[in-house]
Amino acid sequence: MMVTRSSFLALLGALALGGCGRIMAADPARPSATLPPDAMTGAGDPLRSAIAATAADFSNPARLAGRPAEAAQALAQMEYLAVELPGNPTLLTAMPTLPVQLAEARREWRAALGIPPQAPPQMVIDSLYASARSLHAGRREEAAAALPSGLFTPGGAATLERLAALPPLPRTNAAAVAASQAERQGLEFRPAL
């Protein structure tokens, strides 16, 4: 049987399309998250930007002390990383312990802010960023209102106080630093298809 160039290309295309469908449908239950456009500081890639920012923020706890807006943004970025990094096939092959570290860190920061374990990640991210924007604009009451008590169990005002005086978050720091080290080693983090 002779295989022509056009039949070979058609077969290759069909295989590629079939593979894409399997990749996309591999885990439809896996959540995804996005960061708002104002989350990126000097980088076009939200994943790399979040990795760099959180490693800097959590490696020096004094950096966030008394700065609830910055703490809200840093925790929103960690929430994003906890969702997006474990679905990265390169990450799973190269750094199999980082997803576990991120899950432990997420339990730590959610407990510190009173966020229930089942809270949808995107709602957490959006609320923290909305609160941070309001704080930057000097609107504290609006910042508290952006942190609804159904999502932040202590309520908005108490959550702002917690953000201004975060307790030590050693697991969060370890996960942020591990993500940064992996990136420095030349791993290419890309959200899974």
C-alpha positions, 0 to 999 in steps of 0.5 A: 500500500502506497501512502501519498503525501496528502493522505499522510498529512490528512492522517497527521491532521486527524491525529492532531485534532483527536489528541487536542480533544483528549487533552482539552477534555482530560480534566473538565472538573479542574478549576481554572482562574485568571488574574485581572489585567492590573495584576501584572507588574512589568511582565506580559505573562500573568503566571510569571508575574505572579511567581515573581511577586509572591516570592518577593512578598512572602520571603520577607513578611515585613514587606506586607506588614501594615499594607492590607492592599498589597497583602490582598494582591499577594494572596490573590496571586497565590490563589491563582498559582494554586489553581494554575500551576498544578495543571501544568504538565511540565510542572507535574513532570519536573516538580512533582512536590510543588502542587502539594506545597501549594495545596498546603499553603492554600489551606494556611492562607485561607485559614488565616483569612477565614476563607472556607476551603470550598470557596471558588478560587475566582471569587476569592481572587476577584474579591481580594483585588477589588478590595485592594483597588478600593484601599489604594483609592482610599475607600476603606468602607468599599474595600471592606464591602468587597470582602463579603462575609459569605466568602470571608467569614470574619466579615470585611472589616475584620478581614482588612485587619487580618490583611494588615497584620498577617500571621507568619505563613511559612507554608505559603512562603515555601510554596512561593519560593519553590515556584520561583526556584523552578522558574529560575531553573528554566522550567517553562510554566504554561497553563494546561490546554 
